[in-house]
Amino acid sequence: MPTPHIALDTRTERKRTPARSRLAYTPEVAEETRELYNRVSKVITPMEWPAIAPYVKAINDLKKEHNAVILAHNYMTPDIFHCVADIVGDSLQLAKEAASTDADVIVQCGVHFMAETSKLLNPDKTVLIPDQRAGCSLAESITAEDVRALREAYPGVPIVTYVNTSAAVKSECDICCTSSNAVQVVESFGVDRVLLIPDEYLAKYVATQTDVEILSWKGHCEVHERFTADELQAYREAEPGLRIIAHPECPPDVLAEADFTGSTNGMIKWVETHKPQKVLMVTECSMSDNVAVDAPDTEFVRPCNLCPHMKRITLPKILESLENMRDEVHVEEAVAMKAREAVERMINLPV
């Protein structure tokens, strides 16, 4: 079953603003959003659409008024990902696109560290996140003070930080990476040993793909660490012919059960290339819905692990954020300058 695609926040609904009077599913709204619904009709039911469409139209209208662009991570629900987002992708794609947008306002539909990254690369633009509480268990597993302690414990060893970290942590590191370019980044130093923080499982996976010795930190993503090898074996037994593809933030025993391991973007490309009859994506549940829109001949088996932080971002909150220009993301300049260098080193690596 597809995941729920809209959660109307009751606190937001009580804060009436002038645009709310336009939030009715009129024949005009139905007509203007018809093509968008046709695109997502496989994963959003006709019963849901009348509640979703007025928000979609209001948000898309406000984007034009404010010269705003919406960046949406692959873990956003399809109503956001396919109906209001201008730029979609994994952390690396969003970081690159954020660096080149000519919009005055960036609305980050993801979690807080992503919004900080957008601000680092666009210091003169207004960057909004629809819910300041959209955090990340992995980002919260390490602090700037921890990185300084690692620097003292391992003098001379380069420190690579996953983009799933705060700006303060990035500012203490040499370079950033994502799951799609972690091996390239680690090998770019030309040394025998590198610290790769904070995701322990990503570090273990990268260690299997390179001769560089990888030192890790014990941080985990609360979504990916919940998957188990036994769970995947049970799915295989219940679903003959099932192909399993997994994100490297999963535990090693889970990756051992997968037919393919890759980044968010790598998993999408694998589905596009292999066109499996039946696939299980071992990652955040909404990603399956988003990929399913462009893979109508593939059946997606969904072990529905949702990210509670990503799911704080909803259409009502996006609308409120654009209407009231809140909540704006700021990064202290002393931190931003050093963190920006780490992100830009990643972006500027030769492909």
Buried (B, 14 or more C-beta within 10 A) or exposed (E): EBBBBBBEBEEBEEEEEEBBEEBEBEEEBBEBBEEBBEBBEBBBEEEBBEBBBBBBBBBBEBBEEBEBBBBBBBBBBBBBBBBBBBBBBBBBBBBBBBBEBEBEBBBBBBBBBBBBBBBBBBEEBBBBBBBBEBBBBBBBBBBBEBBEEBBEEBEEBBBBBBBBBBBBBBBBBBBBBBBBBBBBBBBBBEEEBBBBBBBBBBBBBBBEBBEBEBBBBEBBBBBBBBBBBEBBEEBBEEBEEBBBBBBBBBBBEBBEBBBBBBBBBBBBEBBEEBEBEBBBBBBBBBBBBBBBBEBEEBBBBBBEBBBEBBBBBBBBBBBBBBBEEEBBBEBEEEBBEBBBBBBBBBBEEEE
